[in-house]
């Protein structure tokens, strides 16, 4: 079953698990590629996969922040991905700095 952008967003807003699964299936590759490009030099594969999972969780929780009038759902997911990946990267840098001081 496919969803239009508006049906997908409405499904997620209504906490429809099938819409959530569809979002994951449709956007995992795109989100993983962006997260990988940001994180590949500093984090391992498992950490990148955790970041991707966190992006989908954020999308589920923050779906009411998405405004269909202002933008595209895929773009919104990519913005969430970039923000989440940069947070992961900063945490890794801070951990490295703290470890080097010991």
Secondary structure, 3 states (H helix, E strand, C coil): CCCCHHHHHHHHHCCCHHHHHHHHHHHHHHHHHHHHHHHCCCCCHHHHHHHHHHHHHHHHHCHHHCCCCCCCHHHHHHHHHHHHHHHHHHHHHHHHHHHHHC
